[in-house]
């Protein structure tokens, strides 16, 4: 009796080859892209430059950081670090988080207006009319951290000056004015990872602070 040869039929082999071709093409394409990137120094430089730009303090914000920090007795580099983490120096679009944090420094409405405002519970999104949300008198009444820094009668988290002064006030009251930076950062956003991230940039900016200030004074 003859034994049938075991193995795949020609039809099965052909099907496997057809299925394998797209995978092989994809792998080859990705390998080519990676290889080209490795050998394209210009591309690597552009990628590195993009990363560096996201980590460098934009010069236009430095005077605002300094003024706000000086008003509340905290390091301006701490504000810069928070700004970098919160909105990547205001490059996020929109400046509104999924949970309702608003503006350049991502304030929850109830923190900005005050947690004693009626309906302020939970994460602090609240149900606050826009007219109350930016009203300095309402904010003062309910003990919020919103500040009308430029004196236009509105405390607006989407205004860079108002946002920075509000953040400086919050951080100062949370311990930063006493040098309790970790405590203040944690109070701003209760996450150990957040504290680590802000401290990393704070340390980085502090290392170059004198150089930045000297450059700023020459302008």
Buried (B, 14 or more C-beta within 10 A) or exposed (E): EEEEEEEEEEEEEEEEEEEEEEEEEEEEEEEEEEEEEEEEEEEEEEEEEEEEEEEBBEEEBBEBBBBBBEBBEBBBBBBBBBBBBBBEBBEEEEBBBEEBBBBBBBBBBBBBBBBEBEEBEEEBBBEBEEEBBBBBEBBEBBEBBBBBBBEEEBBBBBBBBBBBBBBBBBBBEBBBBEEBBBBBBBBBBEEEEBBEBBBEBBEBBBEEBEEBBEEEEEE
